[in-house]
Amino acid sequence: MSIVIFSGTPRKNGRTKIVAQTLEHKLNGTLVDLSKLDLPLFNGEETQGDHPSVQWLRRVVAEAEGFIWVSPEYHNGMSGALKNALEFLSGAHFKRKPTLLLAVSGGGKGGINALNQMRTVGRGLYAAVAPGQLIFDPEHFEGNRLRLEMEEKLDLLLAEFMAGRFLDVKSS
């Protein structure tokens, strides 16, 4: 399955990017790095579709068979960078495609609100959002990598996701 991984952080470095790069390596996926992609601020104007970064994003997402959205939690929600990127896409890009949600927290508050917001947006885009999810707190990292116990949890979740065991989507 060809997977597109959204690194939803606007930061050049950080824990969200560590998770996204780990996924890219494990799955040989395509990384959409929102700290590098020069997307304009979505304003609903059709002319924004001519922007090279928007065209690239739409092409990569259209070709994908599944997605992983990784977002830091900012002010009890997903990152604005991720939400902005998703605004350039439509239900046609995500309809019935498996989508896994992961959050990275600064600690203390969790990350559940970012996951809940991503789940709501995923439903709005007709994605087949997986019920499994993970939150990565600061103690789950060792330097610039995941701690072994968290990497093992991620591997179990990825195996379930890639097997598509949660999918029970009937064609219409």
Secondary structure, 3 states (H helix, E strand, C coil): CCEEEEECCCCCCCHHHHHHHHHHHHHCCEEEECCCCCCCCCCCCHHHHHCHHHHHHHHHHHHCCEEEEEEECECCECCHHHHHHHHCCCHHHHCCCEEEEEEECCCCCCCHHHHHHHHHHHHHCCCEEEEEEEEECHHHEECCEECHHHHHHHHHHHHHHHHCCCCCCCCC
